[in-house]
Amino acid sequence: MLRSLLLTFALLPSIVLAQLQSDTTTLWLENQDGLRVVNAYFGGGLLRTKDGKSWRQEGLFVGGDKVHTIERNSTDKNPYSFSPTGLLRINESVIFMVGVRGTFDYVGIIARSVDNGQNWTGKELPENNSWLTPKDLFFITESIGIAFFGDVHESPQYAITFDQGTHWEFNKTDKNRVTHRHQSIRLDLRIDRQKDLIRDLSGRYSLDGGKSWIDIGTAKSK
C-alpha cells in the first residue's frame, strides 16, 4: 500500500522520496516493536506491542503542543483526548500520527515523534471541523509535507511544512490545485478527490526557484 509524506529541504535538499501518504494503520519499528491505530469508536486508538504478538492500548491526550500517553503524567490543565486515524514514518526516527481532538468541535491534530513514538508533540489545526482522515497527510520529500482539512468542495484548506513538521503554515487553495512558494521551493500540485475525501496528489516541485522541476508522480490509494 502506498503512503504519502513530506520533509525539510534545507536539511536534505538532495533526497527525493517516493510520495508517501498517512494511510498506515500498523507500523513496525524495530525487532518486534510496533504501533497500530484502530478506530477509536470500536475500542481502539493507539496500540503498542513489544513482542509482535500482544498489543497494549495507550490513551492519548493533547494539551498545548504536547501529546501524552495515559501512562505519563500531564502537567497541562484540562488535556483533551486525541483519537488517531493514521500513521506515517518518514525516516528511522520521525513518525507522524494524524487524527482529531476528542471534543465536539472536531479539531484536527498532527502529532510528531522524533524518537520512534516514545514521545509526541501535537499541532492543532486552526479550524473547527478540521479532523484528519487516515489519508490526509502527504510527504513528497524528507522536508516538505502537506495536510488537507476542511470541506474539500469549498476551497479546501491545507497545512504545509518545509522543516519536517517542526513548523506549519496554513493556507487555502482552489478546488483542484495547490501552488506555493517558500524561499527557493516551488510547488505545483493537483488534487484528486473521491467524494468528500482527497485520495491522491500529483504534480511537481522545484528546489531551485523553478529552474528545474521534479515530478512527484501520483500516489494511488486503495
Secondary structure per residue as TSV (DSSP state, phi and psi in degrees):
chain	resnum	aa	ss	phi	psi
A	1	M	-	360.0	132.8
A	2	L	-	-80.7	139.1
A	3	R	-	-118.3	168.8
A	4	S	-	-129.7	143.8
A	5	L	B	-153.0	163.2
A	6	L	-	-144.6	146.7
A	7	L	-	-143.9	177.0
A	8	T	-	-77.2	121.0
A	9	F	T	-72.0	-31.2
A	10	A	T	-64.2	-30.8
A	11	L	T	-85.0	-44.2
A	12	L	-	-134.5	67.7
A	13	P	T	-67.8	-20.6
A	14	S	T	-93.2	-7.9
A	15	I	-	-85.6	126.1
A	16	V	E	-118.7	122.1
A	17	L	E	-99.9	154.5
A	18	A	E	-64.3	145.8
A	19	Q	E	-62.3	128.9
A	20	L	E	-120.3	149.5
A	21	Q	E	-135.3	146.3
A	22	S	S	-79.8	56.4
A	23	D	-	-107.5	10.6
A	24	T	B	-76.3	133.3
A	25	T	S	-108.9	-21.6
A	26	T	E	-127.7	128.4
A	27	L	E	-127.4	116.6
A	28	W	E	-90.8	129.8
A	29	L	-	-95.9	-74.9
A	30	E	S	-152.1	153.4
A	31	N	T	51.2	-119.9
A	32	Q	T	-108.4	11.2
A	33	D	-	-76.0	139.0
A	34	G	E	-157.3	158.6
A	35	L	E	-121.1	146.4
A	36	R	E	-142.9	137.1
A	37	V	E	-106.8	126.8
A	38	V	E	-125.9	142.2
A	39	N	-	-49.1	120.9
A	40	A	G	-64.1	-25.0
A	41	Y	G	-69.1	-16.4
A	42	F	G	-112.5	33.8
A	43	G	T	77.7	21.9
A	44	G	-	-99.1	-129.8
A	45	G	E	116.1	-139.0
A	46	L	E	-99.8	124.4
A	47	L	E	-113.1	149.3
A	48	R	E	-134.3	141.9
A	49	T	E	-128.1	147.5
A	50	K	S	-111.6	-13.8
A	51	D	S	-121.8	2.1
A	52	G	S	78.0	1.8
A	53	K	S	-123.3	-56.7
A	54	S	-	-93.9	137.0
A	55	W	-	-116.1	134.1
A	56	R	E	-112.2	130.3
A	57	Q	E	-77.6	138.4
A	58	E	E	-120.8	118.3
A	59	G	-	-71.3	143.6
A	60	L	E	-118.5	137.1
A	61	F	E	-134.9	138.0
A	62	V	E	-115.3	132.9
A	63	G	E	-144.6	118.2
A	64	G	T	65.7	-126.9
A	65	D	T	-104.8	19.6
A	66	K	E	-116.9	146.7
A	67	V	E	-119.0	125.2
A	68	H	E	-113.1	145.3
A	69	T	E	-86.5	164.1
A	70	I	T	-66.5	-18.5
A	71	E	T	-84.4	-6.5
A	72	R	S	-110.5	146.5
A	73	N	-	-79.5	129.9
A	74	S	-	-96.7	132.7
A	75	T	-	-93.8	-3.1
A	76	D	S	-79.6	148.4
A	77	K	S	-83.0	133.3
A	78	N	S	52.0	55.7
A	79	P	-	-66.8	147.2
A	80	Y	E	-96.6	149.5
A	81	S	E	-70.0	154.1
A	82	F	E	-130.5	122.4
A	83	S	E	-105.4	107.6
A	84	P	E	-78.5	152.0
A	85	T	E	-122.5	-23.3
A	86	G	E	-156.5	156.4
A	87	L	E	-121.6	153.3
A	88	L	E	-151.0	122.5
A	89	R	E	-110.7	125.3
A	90	I	-	-105.6	-18.5
A	91	N	S	-156.6	-163.4
A	92	E	S	-68.4	-18.0
A	93	S	S	-127.8	-21.7
A	94	V	-	-97.0	124.8
A	95	I	E	-128.5	140.2
A	96	F	E	-112.2	148.5
A	97	M	E	-135.8	126.3
A	98	V	E	-111.0	156.2
A	99	G	E	173.2	-146.3
A	100	V	E	-143.9	145.3
A	101	R	E	-72.2	140.4
A	102	G	S	-80.4	58.8
A	103	T	S	-131.8	167.4
A	104	F	T	-71.0	-12.1
A	105	D	T	-87.6	-6.4
A	106	Y	-	52.6	50.7
A	107	V	-	-77.7	130.6
A	108	G	E	-74.0	151.0
A	109	I	E	-129.2	134.9
A	110	I	E	-113.2	111.1
A	111	A	E	-100.4	146.5
A	112	R	E	-136.1	134.4
A	113	S	E	-124.1	136.7
A	114	V	S	-109.9	8.6
A	115	D	S	-132.6	43.4
A	116	N	T	60.1	38.4
A	117	G	T	86.1	9.1
A	118	Q	S	-76.6	-39.0
A	119	N	S	-134.6	150.0
A	120	W	E	-133.9	146.4
A	121	T	E	-116.4	154.3
A	122	G	E	-128.8	143.5
A	123	K	E	-117.2	117.3
A	124	E	E	-84.6	136.4
A	125	L	-	-75.4	149.1
A	126	P	S	-85.3	26.7
A	127	E	S	-141.9	148.4
A	128	N	T	-72.3	161.5
A	129	N	T	53.5	41.8
A	130	S	-	-115.6	23.7
A	131	W	-	-57.1	151.1
A	132	L	-	-104.8	125.9
A	133	T	-	-81.4	170.4
A	134	P	T	-57.2	-23.7
A	135	K	T	-110.4	18.7
A	136	D	-	-90.1	-8.7
A	137	L	E	-107.2	128.7
A	138	F	E	-123.2	143.1
A	139	F	E	-125.9	134.3
A	140	I	E	-115.6	-15.9
A	141	T	E	-140.4	179.4
A	142	E	S	-75.2	5.6
A	143	S	S	-125.5	-28.2
A	144	I	-	-107.7	118.1
A	145	G	E	-132.1	152.2
A	146	I	E	-142.2	133.5
A	147	A	E	-123.9	128.4
A	148	F	E	-97.2	142.0
A	149	F	E	-152.4	167.5
A	150	G	S	87.3	-175.0
A	151	D	-	-75.7	111.8
A	152	V	T	-70.2	-10.9
A	153	H	T	-91.5	-8.6
A	154	E	S	-125.7	72.2
A	155	S	-	50.0	75.1
A	156	P	-	-57.4	145.5
A	157	Q	E	-95.1	158.5
A	158	Y	E	-146.5	149.6
A	159	A	E	-104.8	136.6
A	160	I	E	-133.3	140.3
A	161	T	E	-126.2	146.8
A	162	F	S	-121.4	8.6
A	163	D	S	-136.6	42.5
A	164	Q	T	64.3	31.0
A	165	G	T	88.2	7.3
A	166	T	S	-70.0	-41.9
A	167	H	S	-128.6	149.1
A	168	W	-	-129.6	141.0
A	169	E	E	-108.0	153.6
A	170	F	E	-122.7	132.3
A	171	N	E	-146.8	172.0
A	172	K	E	-118.1	159.0
A	173	T	-	-134.4	172.0
A	174	D	-	-78.0	-172.2
A	175	K	S	-70.2	-29.8
A	176	N	S	-130.5	9.7
A	177	R	E	-149.1	146.0
A	178	V	E	-125.7	119.7
A	179	T	E	-119.8	130.7
A	180	H	E	-148.4	144.4
A	181	R	E	-123.4	136.8
A	182	H	E	-149.9	109.4
A	183	Q	T	51.4	-120.2
A	184	S	T	-92.1	4.7
A	185	I	E	-90.5	136.9
A	186	R	E	-127.6	134.6
A	187	L	E	-120.3	136.6
A	188	D	E	-137.6	93.3
A	189	L	E	-118.1	149.3
A	190	R	E	-120.2	138.7
A	191	I	E	-102.2	133.2
A	192	D	E	-111.0	119.1
A	193	R	E	-108.3	148.0
A	194	Q	E	-126.0	109.0
A	195	K	T	57.6	-119.6
A	196	D	T	-95.4	8.6
A	197	L	E	-120.2	146.4
A	198	I	E	-89.9	121.5
A	199	R	E	-108.5	-33.8
A	200	D	E	-135.7	155.3
A	201	L	E	-135.8	131.0
A	202	S	E	-135.4	173.6
A	203	G	E	132.0	-148.7
A	204	R	E	-150.7	164.4
A	205	Y	E	-144.3	158.8
A	206	S	E	-130.5	141.4
A	207	L	S	-107.1	0.6
A	208	D	S	-126.5	36.5
A	209	G	T	75.4	16.5
A	210	G	T	98.1	4.9
A	211	K	S	-71.0	-37.2
A	212	S	S	-137.1	151.1
A	213	W	-	-127.1	149.4
A	214	I	E	-120.4	126.6
A	215	D	E	-80.9	124.5
A	216	I	-	-85.3	-6.4
A	217	G	-	72.4	-159.6
A	218	T	-	-129.2	129.8
A	219	A	-	-87.8	114.2
A	220	K	-	-89.8	119.0
A	221	S	-	-96.1	145.3
A	222	K	-	-119.4	360.0
